[in-house]
Amino acid sequence: MKKVIGIGELLIDMMPNEKGKRLKDVTGFTKKAGGAPANVCVAAAKLGTSSVFLGAVGDDAFGDLLIDELNTYGVNTEYMERSTVANTCLAFVTLTHEGERDFIFYRNPSADQLYRGLKDLSILDHQILHFCSVSLLGDYPMVNTHQRLLKHAKTHQTIVSFDPNIRLALSSDHVTYQQTIKAYLSYADILKIGVDELEFITGKQVYKDQIQWLRTYPWRILIITLGKDGVHIYTQKEDVIVPSYAVNVVDTTGAGDAWIGAFLAQCAKHDELPTNILILLDYAKVSNAFAALTTTHMGAMEAMPNLVELNEFLHEKDLKK
Ligand code: ATP
């Protein structure tokens, strides 16, 4: 069985206690573990796959909390670093009733950006490496670490998975952000993109043109997530749309991370990257169920179901067919 190895940011999401207010008017916050690549590792671990998180937190109380949280879910944190010069990243984000996003990221830099990581890269060999774009911004050690790991991965039979997971709030220079993402697309064997991110990445407005543009890159599987409508999956030859399940949605935070985490967990268990569209269809059904269940509770990591809950849900849906 392969391992799922995630690299990138692990941070504290300060969730406002009231929805719809501007940050300056919010009366309090609740701390939650966050960070897309870390969410993916938790999803894989919850489904019984070995997962390893690579990244840094500060040598502070929030860093303790985050490492404890990952360990609770069974994610291996032995290669993480604790920074004594920068604190754990904090993100305060709220959506006002008018749909405006108010945000403050404490990241100047934060510990996650300083991760130098792994001298011996052999833990990546023959495994699955997942990364996102938030940790590719700026001129920090973490960017070099990504480049070092990705170059190694390409020559050591590592399956590389990339979910750009765009966070425009993190950069005012959107041109550089877009170019940065483009520079990393070629590393991906599995490329997962939310449908609403396609225009930013490809510069095209029409879906067909966006996919055509993405076809110029060497991915083996392209996954376009469609929110409540499920996913559109492509191999180089075929494609299939797999609808999601109707659930009572409470919070969609981390649904995309849950989806790709569950998908990578299945690839890891079967020890290979499927290119047969029927196998991909089966994987997508399981991932849709896992992600749909994640939306039925608040938060990301804690909202993800375990294997028993997932199987019960799938069994129930099968019986209703
Ligand atoms: P992010 O979590 O960053 O928004 P994303 O844009 O990839 O990532 P979505 O496309 O919103 O995420 O959702 C990912 C997957 O979660 C979908 O493909 C679907 O399987 C499931 N999902 C999301 N929203 C719903 C919903 N309302 N009902 C059922 N399933 C959902």
Residues whose N, C-alpha, C, O or C-beta is under 5 A from the ligand:
A	BS01	ATP	I193 G194 T225 L226 G227 K228 G230 V231 S244 Y245 V247 V249 T252 T253 G254 A255 G256 D257 W259 S287 N288 A291 A292 T295
